[in-house]
Amino acid sequence: MDHLYEKTTKTKDIYKGKIIDLHLEEVELPNGKMSSREVVKHPGAVAIIPITETGELVLVRQYRKALDKVIIEIPAGKLEPGEDPLESAKRELEEETGYKSEKLDFIVSFYTSPGFANELIYMYVTDTLIKGVSHTDEDEFLDVLEVSLDEALEMVKDQRIHDAKTAYAIQYLQLRELGKA
């Protein structure tokens, strides 16, 4: 066992929600002392970097209550229980943007906030889009945008794009343009 490991001795469920659960975990630290950790459990998510045939990035603009502001993001969504990430990515792309794609390439997966949450995002890219009709969830309101990479970079600078997954996606596209991704 790793010398940095914290052994959980007790778990208390604090909250069970539609998207997240919150647990309070009592842990034994590597030095033998006791502490507690608040841990958010999340089912995981997918994010998609959709590129049109003209080379524009498809983004969604939506209000985020936790931030109390509107931001611009790549399409993304929560994994349903037992759902394959690739199938989830196809579903979320169509739901949010109206675009379909049968060929999504996996890029990477990463933890969003490992200090307190176990959310793992699976990221895909596609440039084989077929235009369709979006059908968002009944409590989901968003605008679909198509922007150049330069426009997306400006949106990062002025914080209209202000989330890690989308910033990562834009950096990925920059590297891909340079032939390094």
Buried (B, 14 or more C-beta within 10 A) or exposed (E): EEEEEEEEEEEEEEEEEEEBBBBBBBBBEEEEEEEEBEBBBBBBBBBBBBBEEEEBBBBBBBEEEEEEEEBBBBBBBBBEEEBEBBEBBBBBBBBBBBBBBEEBEEBEBBEBEEEEBBBBBBBBBBBBBEEEEBEBEEEEEBEBBBBEBEEBBEBBEEEBBBBEBBBBBBEBBBEBEEEEE
